[in-house]
């Protein structure tokens, strides 16, 4: 904005909530610049004539009284909003409705809009009202209040700050409206429902779409009407915007919890992996926030839990063998000695009317390995049975306060404009967006703490959110209502989600939860690399108990984080193509490396993708499907160095009739394994975790596949597999291999299981069209003194495998 003849005065307004509000005086614009205009967070810029400071101070005090108000409670005992226009308008006329903030100036395009009519009648997207080009809207954002809102929602949703040089030319914008949802039964007529304004764009840059997918950002561009204006449309305040203050209203958080407890029933009360007796382990301790002591958890007590970042803080506040005695006596805990996250959480739990709280650093004896391991293996119960879990997702360490719990602990980011007499705002980001961009979501331990909790209270830099298995609430949206079967809100499906429903069914169904969980978990970081399995043990424990894997014994069902019962599927993980292949180092001296076949043995993200990724490496799909088991018997070397047979679920091949002619002579797997073949003819014992099985082996040539994307982005890439030594060679399959070190010209492969076939993974002119189960999952391996290690994973056409003269072999896979 041009600054000629204007004076800028920067004011640090701690706790203010009027960034972006505009005031007119004698046709001169006085504006608090929005944060997006370049001002520092929490700092507003006054634009206007030169005033004496005394006059300014008096004006500001009056303005402060005008625009900042204490929000009144607006929740009825039945969980619905008290304000209902079907009763009386007076019920919605609170202090906020007496806000006399003048209208923001509008450009010539926006001045022609009739926003009230648009919000009343609902304009379909196909009939969107043209607003002009996105570039022109961005350029007018310092002059037009509505353009400013559109600019803010586009910048925030499209993450434009990450793409300062992005070409936005040619993007046209339009305005339409739609219902925001419904919280009532019977469903009112459409005109009685809250509506939102939405921005339609002619197209979205490719770079933006990829960034939105990564950030779990919303794809729609919303502008909401604030609750104080609901009466202007003869509507209740349901699903309208709500003002966010400097501190969270603890009574509102308490209401969220009560609505869940009273209205959602067993789905938010019962822990799906625990049946019958729900008593807590005898070794579990909790913090008594009333007596301020660490005490044994009373049987079946109600308690809260905390999920937070340690952030490299010292051990001065840990519970240890030396101080557990003192801390177990009333008054033994002094919050003055605790970092802000922990001190704030203790106070919050007390304010919410709860007595017990579980915090790892206080409730686990940190220098007692036995106590620590007992608690780690009970995390599925600790977080699963907690009444609610508080997530400190707004900072980077335990030294940071809970944002919004105390004055001055968060910067208000809600932007409100008054346009044509309506208070409009851009909704704050969804819980999923906020968590994805937080430092909290980058840490490995916090993943299971999230997935296993029934009720979640997220403290973020934007606002406080509540999520249970039925609903999502937040500070900037009036959505408090007992969940109805047909109800929906703008936040529905925008939370962190849940790990698995745990519904009764076939035992193999758990893999559909396990595989995406491993992909999410391995994107996170760990300070101690050897924690990679421990930090997800709670999830694997829950699966083992719920689906009775290994007889309900997690130690028999999972090893190195891998499902032993579904080994055919578990072995089919792939390194993320943009992550280097580096073997994980363990800190314990004398500990042998974990086996190469386990994802936990490698640093960085892994994922389970379907067969389509062998046609295009950046194609993301549901997990791999094993069409048939081809390993007859699996053995694994146990901790005593003795081979033990595994109970791996078998998968039989199914055909769609009529059976294709090409499938009449399928690959046949070797059967059984002689006990005398379970040892290698070497003078050293086999390492625990070595897999032993009988299969076939063959050697094939490979060549890296050419594609459009820059090769500098990849650490793993697709290679075509060619028949060898026939000439000319034939494309028989595809494999994903690491690029460093560069693979040799040919590799040895071993058969694991049968796969389906997408197009673009072999030469169809030579082998014909694909049919169900025509491909074999194969592992590329290296070999040293009879021991094999995983190099990569791929698929090969079964006809080519049979023609290669593959040899039967007993594999010792490390």
Protein Blocks (a to p, Z undefined) as FASTA:
>chain_A
ZZehiacdddddehiacehiacdeehiacddddfklopaehiacdddddddfklmmmmmm
mmmmmmpccdddfbdfkopafbdfklcmklmmcfklmpcbdcddddfklmmpcfklmmmn
opafkloccebjfklmmmmmmmbmklmmmmmmmmmmnommmmmmbcfehiacddddddfb
dfbdcdddfklpccddddddfbdcfklmmmmmmnopafbdcddddfklmmmnopafehia
cdddfbdcfklmmmmmmmmmmmnommlmpcfkbghjabdcfkbccddfklopaddddehi
acddddddeklpafklpccfklmmmmmpghkacfklpcfklmmmmmmmmmnopabdcdfk
lmpcfklmklmmmmmmmmmmmmmmpmbdcddfkbfbfkbccehkaghiaccfbdcddeeh
iacddddddfklmmmmpmklmpmklmmmmmmpfbdcdddfkbccdddfkbccdfkbcfbd
cddfkbccfkgopanbjfbeoiacdfklmmmmmmmmmmmmmmpccfblmlmmmmmmmmmm
mmmmmnopghhpaklmpgghiafklmmmmmmpccdfkbccdddddfbghiacddfkbmkl
pgcjdddddfklmmomklccdddddfbdcbfbacdddfkopacddddddddddddddddf
klmmccdddedjdfklmpccdfbdcdehiacdddddddddddddddfbdfklpcbdcddd
dddfbdcdddfbdcdddfbdcddfbdcdddfbdcdddehiacfklnopadehiaccdddd
ddeehiacdfbdcdddfklmmmnopacdddddZZ
